[in-house]
């Protein structure tokens, strides 16, 4: 039994733009509060228009990653988990040589508004070499397969920390 996951190490520029835009409503509220912006001010309509635009952009920035329209990560390799080895970006690590595996894998595409990219794995082998990567889980079914592979490894004596 084996499973293949996409790995990534970089995010596209649009990811950072969305993060900045999501902060904009809070910044605008803070500025409006600090300068004591009144409804009678000539700048008030511009402030409200900018605030509403920032809120709409924030909602779009939260929903868009869950769709297939925009990918919020740049694929740069594969993570392959099999019953005998782990392959991270073409580097094969036999399970016999693995000292420990630290994994955080609870995020999958379709869970809430997630794109499935919030997962990490760190593998330490017997030579104290550590290999890390971020990976994407594309569906609930793939998440379930990952869980079954990890259970199989634990039953074979591999130290897995979640």
NUVEXLUM-412361 format. One line per 5 residues: their letters; for each residue y, x, z of N, C-alpha, C, O. Coordinates in steps of 0.2 Angstrom, whole numbers, plus 5000, padded with zeros to 4 digits. Layout:
% residues N
A = Y/X/Z/Y/X/Z/Y/X/Z/Y/X/Z; ...
END
This chain:
% residues 162
XXXXX = 4994/5004/5000/5000/5000/5000/5006/5004/5000/5007/5009/5004; 5011/5003/4995/5017/5007/4995/5023/5002/4993/5022/4997/4990; 5029/5004/4995/5035/5001/4993/5040/5005/4991/5041/5011/4994; 5044/5003/4986/5050/5007/4984/5056/5004/4985/5057/4998/4984; 5061/5008/4988/5068/5006/4990/5073/5010/4986/5072/5016/4985
XXXXX = 5079/5007/4984/5084/5011/4981/5088/5015/4987/5089/5012/4992; 5090/5021/4986/5094/5025/4991/5101/5026/4988/5102/5026/4982; 5105/5027/4993/5112/5028/4990/5115/5033/4995/5114/5033/5001; 5120/5037/4993/5124/5041/4998/5132/5040/4997/5135/5042/5001; 5134/5036/4992/5141/5035/4991/5142/5028/4990/5137/5024/4988
XXXXX = 5148/5026/4992/5150/5019/4990/5156/5019/4985/5159/5024/4984; 5156/5014/4981/5161/5014/4976/5168/5013/4979/5169/5010/4984; 5173/5014/4975/5180/5013/4977/5182/5006/4979/5186/5005/4984; 5179/5001/4976/5180/4994/4977/5178/4993/4984/5181/4988/4987; 5173/4996/4987/5171/4995/4994/5176/4996/4999/5178/4992/5003
XXXXX = 5180/5002/4998/5185/5004/5002/5191/5000/5001/5195/4998/5006; 5193/4998/4995/5198/4993/4994/5197/4987/4997/5202/4984/5001; 5191/4984/4997/5190/4977/5001/5190/4978/5008/5193/4974/5012; 5188/4984/5011/5189/4985/5018/5197/4985/5020/5198/4983/5025; 5201/4988/5016/5208/4989/5018/5211/4982/5017/5215/4980/5021
XXXXX = 5209/4978/5012/5212/4971/5011/5210/4967/5017/5213/4962/5019; 5204/4968/5019/5201/4964/5025/5205/4965/5031/5206/4961/5036; 5208/4971/5032/5213/4972/5038/5220/4969/5037/5223/4969/5042; 5222/4968/5031/5229/4966/5029/5231/4960/5033/5237/4960/5035; 5227/4954/5033/5230/4949/5037/5231/4950/5045/5236/4948/5047
XXXXX = 5227/4955/5048/5229/4957/5055/5235/4961/5055/5239/4960/5060; 5236/4965/5050/5242/4969/5050/5248/4965/5049/5253/4966/5053; 5247/4960/5045/5253/4956/5044/5255/4951/5050/5261/4950/5051; 5250/4949/5053/5251/4945/5059/5254/4949/5064/5259/4947/5068; 5252/4955/5065/5255/4960/5070/5262/4961/5068/5267/4961/5073
XXXXX = 5264/4963/5062/5271/4964/5060/5275/4957/5061/5281/4958/5064; 5272/4952/5059/5276/4945/5060/5277/4944/5067/5283/4941/5069; 5273/4946/5072/5274/4945/5079/5279/4950/5082/5283/4948/5086; 5278/4956/5079/5283/4961/5082/5290/4960/5080/5295/4962/5084; 5291/4958/5074/5298/4957/5071/5301/4950/5073/5306/4948/5071
XXXXX = 5296/4946/5076/5298/4939/5078/5301/4935/5072/5306/4933/5072; 5296/4935/5067/5298/4932/5061/5298/4924/5062/5293/4921/5064; 5304/4921/5061/5305/4914/5062/5304/4910/5055/5305/4913/5050; 5302/4904/5056/5302/4899/5050/5308/4899/5046/5308/4897/5040; 5314/4900/5049/5320/4899/5046/5322/4905/5042/5327/4905/5039
XXXXX = 5319/4911/5043/5320/4917/5040/5319/4916/5032/5315/4913/5030; 5323/4920/5028/5322/4920/5021/5316/4923/5019/5314/4922/5013; 5313/4928/5023/5307/4931/5021/5301/4927/5023/5295/4929/5021; 5301/4922/5027/5296/4918/5029/5291/4916/5024/5285/4917/5024; 5294/4913/5018/5289/4910/5013/5285/4916/5010/5279/4915/5008
XXXXX = 5289/4922/5009/5285/4928/5006/5280/4930/5011/5274/4932/5008; 5281/4930/5017/5276/4932/5022/5270/4928/5022/5264/4930/5022; 5271/4921/5022/5266/4916/5022/5262/4917/5015/5256/4917/5016; 5265/4918/5010/5261/4919/5003/5257/4925/5004/5251/4925/5001; 5260/4931/5006/5256/4937/5007/5250/4936/5012/5245/4939/5010
XXXXX = 5251/4933/5017/5246/4932/5022/5240/4927/5019/5235/4929/5020; 5242/4922/5016/5237/4918/5013/5233/4921/5007/5227/4921/5007; 5237/4925/5003/5233/4929/4998/5229/4934/5001/5223/4935/4999; 5231/4937/5007/5226/4942/5010/5220/4939/5013/5215/4941/5013; 5221/4933/5016/5215/4929/5018/5210/4927/5013/5204/4928/5014
XXXXX = 5213/4925/5007/5208/4923/5002/5205/4930/4999/5199/4929/4998; 5208/4935/4999/5205/4941/4997/5200/4944/5002/5195/4946/5000; 5201/4942/5008/5196/4944/5013/5190/4940/5013/5184/4943/5013; 5191/4933/5011/5185/4929/5010/5181/4931/5004/5175/4932/5004; 5184/4933/4999/5181/4935/4993/5177/4942/4994/5172/4943/4992
XXXXX = 5181/4946/4998/5178/4953/5000/5172/4952/5004/5167/4956/5004; 5171/4947/5008/5165/4945/5012/5159/4942/5008/5154/4944/5010; 5161/4938/5003/5156/4935/4999/5153/4939/4993/5147/4938/4992; 5158/4942/4990/5156/4946/4984/5150/4951/4985/5146/4951/4980; 5150/4954/4990/5144/4959/4991/5137/4955/4991/5132/4958/4989
XXXXX = 5137/4949/4993/5130/4946/4993/5128/4943/4986/5123/4941/4985; 5133/4943/4982/5131/4941/4975/5129/4947/4971/5129/4952/4973; 5127/4946/4965/5125/4951/4960/5131/4953/4956/5130/4958/4951; 5137/4951/4957/5142/4953/4953/5145/4960/4954/5147/4963/4950; 5145/4962/4961/5147/4968/4962/5142/4972/4967/5140/4969/4972
XXXXX = 5141/4978/4966/5136/4982/4970/5141/4986/4974/5145/4990/4972; 5140/4986/4981/5144/4990/4985/5141/4996/4987/5142/4999/4993; 5137/4999/4983/5134/5006/4984/5132/5008/4977/5131/5005/4972; 5131/5015/4977/5129/5018/4971/5122/5021/4971/5122/5026/4975; 5118/5019/4968/5111/5021/4968/5110/5028/4966/5112/5030/4961
XXXXX = 5107/5032/4970/5106/5039/4968/5099/5042/4969/5097/5048/4969; 5094/5037/4970/5087/5040/4971/5083/5034/4974/5085/5028/4974; 5077/5036/4976/5072/5031/4978/5069/5033/4985/5068/5039/4986; 5067/5029/4989/5063/5030/4995/5057/5026/4994/5056/5020/4993; 5051/5030/4994/5045/5027/4993/5041/5028/4999/5039/5034/5001
XXXXX = 5038/5023/5002/5034/5023/5008/5027/5021/5006/5026/5016/5003; 5022/5026/5007/5015/5024/5006/5011/5026/5012/5014/5028/5017; 5005/5025/5011/5000/5026/5017/4999/5033/5019/4997/5034/5024; 5001/5038/5014/5000/5045/5015/5006/5049/5016/5006/5054/5019; 5012/5046/5013/5018/5050/5012/5024/5046/5012/5024/5040/5011
XXXXX = 5029/5050/5013/5036/5047/5012/5039/5051/5007/5039/5057/5007; 5042/5048/5002/5046/5052/4997/5053/5049/4997/5055/5044/4996; 5058/5054/4998/5065/5053/4999/5068/5057/4993/5068/5063/4994; 5071/5054/4988/5074/5057/4983/5070/5063/4980/5073/5069/4980; 5064/5062/4978/5060/5067/4975/5057/5072/4980/5053/5076/4978
XXXXX = 5058/5071/4987/5056/5076/4992/5050/5072/4995/5051/5067/4999; 5044/5075/4994/5038/5072/4997/5036/5075/5004/5036/5081/5005; 5036/5070/5009/5034/5072/5016/5027/5069/5018/5027/5063/5018; 5022/5073/5019/5016/5070/5021/5016/5067/5028/5019/5070/5032; 5013/5062/5029/5013/5059/5036/5010/5063/5041/5012/5063/5047
XXXXX = 5005/5067/5039/5002/5072/5044/5007/5077/5047/5006/5079/5052; 5012/5078/5043/5017/5083/5045/5023/5080/5049/5028/5084/5051; 5024/5073/5049/5029/5070/5052/5029/5070/5059/5024/5068/5062; 5034/5072/5063/5034/5073/5070/5037/5066/5073/5034/5063/5077; 5042/5063/5069/5045/5057/5071/5049/5054/5066/5051/5057/5061
XXXXX = 5049/5047/5066/5053/5043/5061/5058/5039/5065/5056/5035/5069; 5065/5040/5064/5069/5035/5066/5072/5030/5061/5074/5033/5056; 5071/5024/5062/5073/5019/5057/5077/5013/5059/5076/5011/5065; 5082/5012/5056/5086/5006/5057/5086/5002/5051/5089/5003/5046; 5082/4996/5051/5081/4992/5045/5080/4985/5046/5075/4982/5047
XXXXX = 5086/4982/5047/5086/4975/5049/5090/4971/5044/5090/4965/5044; 5093/4975/5039/5098/4971/5034/5095/4971/5028/5092/4976/5025; 5094/4965/5025/5091/4964/5018/5096/4959/5014/5099/4955/5017; 5096/4960/5008/5100/4956/5003/5098/4948/5004/5092/4946/5004; 5103/4944/5006/5102/4937/5007/5102/4935/5014/5103/4929/5016
XXXXX = 5102/4940/5019/5103/4939/5026/5110/4938/5027/5114/4943/5026; 5113/4932/5029/5120/4931/5030/5124/4933/5023/5122/4930/5018; 5129/4936/5023/5132/4938/5017/5131/4946/5016/5135/4949/5013; 5125/4948/5017/5123/4955/5016/5121/4957/5009/5118/4953/5006; 5122/4963/5007/5120/4966/5001/5113/4970/5002/5111/4973/4998
XXXXX = 5111/4970/5009/5105/4974/5010/5106/4981/5011/5101/4985/5011; 5112/4984/5011/5113/4991/5011/5114/4994/5018/5116/5000/5019; 5113/4991/5023/5114/4993/5030/5108/4996/5033/5108/4995/5039; 5104/5000/5030/5098/5002/5032/5098/5010/5032/5101/5013/5027; 5095/5013/5037/5095/5020/5038/5088/5023/5040/5084/5019/5043
XXXXX = 5086/5029/5037/5079/5032/5040/5081/5039/5040/5084/5042/5037; 5078/5042/5046/5078/5049/5047/5071/5051/5049/5067/5048/5053; 5069/5056/5045/5062/5059/5046/5062/5066/5048/5065/5070/5045; 5059/5067/5054/5058/5074/5056/5051/5077/5055/5046/5073/5058; 5050/5082/5052/5043/5085/5051/5042/5090/5056/5046/5092/5061
XXXXX = 5036/5093/5056/5034/5098/5061/5037/5104/5061/5037/5108/5066; 5041/5106/5055/5045/5112/5055/5052/5110/5057/5056/5115/5056; 5053/5105/5060/5060/5103/5063/5065/5102/5057/5071/5102/5059; 5063/5101/5051/5067/5099/5046/5068/5091/5046/5064/5088/5047; 5075/5089/5046/5076/5082/5046/5079/5080/5039/5083/5083/5036
XXXXX = 5076/5075/5037/5078/5072/5030/5081/5065/5032/5077/5061/5035; 5087/5063/5030/5090/5057/5031/5092/5053/5024/5093/5057/5019; 5092/5047/5025/5095/5043/5019/5096/5036/5021/5094/5033/5026; 5101/5033/5017/5102/5026/5017/5099/5022/5012/5098/5025/5006; 5096/5017/5013/5093/5013/5008/5094/5006/5008/5097/5003/5013
XXXXX = 5092/5002/5003/5093/4995/5002/5087/4991/5002/5082/4993/4999; 5087/4986/5006/5081/4981/5006/5083/4975/5002/5088/4972/5003; 5080/4974/4996/5082/4969/4991/5080/4961/4993/5083/4957/4991; 5076/4960/4998/5073/4954/4999/5070/4953/5006/5068/4958/5009; 5069/4947/5008/5065/4946/5015/5058/4948/5014/5055/4951/5018
XXXXX = 5055/4947/5008/5048/4949/5007/5048/4957/5007/5043/4960/5010; 5053/4961/5004/5052/4968/5005/5053/4970/5012/5050/4975/5014; 5057/4967/5016/5058/4968/5023/5051/4967/5026/5049/4971/5031; 5048/4962/5025/5041/4961/5028/5036/4966/5026/5032/4968/5030; 5036/4968/5020/5032/4974/5018/5033/4980/5021/5029/4984/5023
XXXXX = 5040/4982/5022/5042/4988/5026/5039/4987/5033/5037/4992/5036; 5040/4981/5036/5037/4981/5043/5030/4982/5044/5027/4985/5048; 5026/4979/5039/5019/4980/5039/5017/4988/5038/5012/4990/5041; 5021/4991/5033/5019/4998/5033/5021/5002/5039/5017/5006/5041; 5026/5000/5042/5028/5004/5049/5023/5002/5054/5021/5007/5058
XXXXX = 5020/4996/5054/5015/4995/5059/5009/4999/5058/5005/5001/5062; 5007/4999/5051/5001/5003/5049/5002/5011/5051/4997/5014/5054; 5008/5013/5050/5009/5020/5052/5009/5021/5060/5006/5026/5062; 5012/5016/5064/5011/5017/5071/5004/5017/5073/5002/5020/5078; 5000/5012/5070/4993/5012/5072/4989/5019/5070/4984/5020/5073
XXXXX = 4992/5022/5066/4989/5029/5064/4992/5035/5068/4990/5040/5067; 4996/5033/5073/4999/5038/5077/5005/5041/5076/5007/5046/5079; 5009/5039/5071/5016/5041/5069/5021/5039/5074/5021/5033/5075; 5025/5043/5076/5030/5041/5081/5036/5038/5077/5040/5041/5074; 5037/5031/5078/5042/5028/5075/5047/5025/5080/5045/5021/5085
XX = 5054/5027/5080/5059/5024/5084/5063/5019/5080/5066/5021/5075; 5064/5013/5083/5068/5008/5079/5074/5007/5083/5078/5003/5081
END
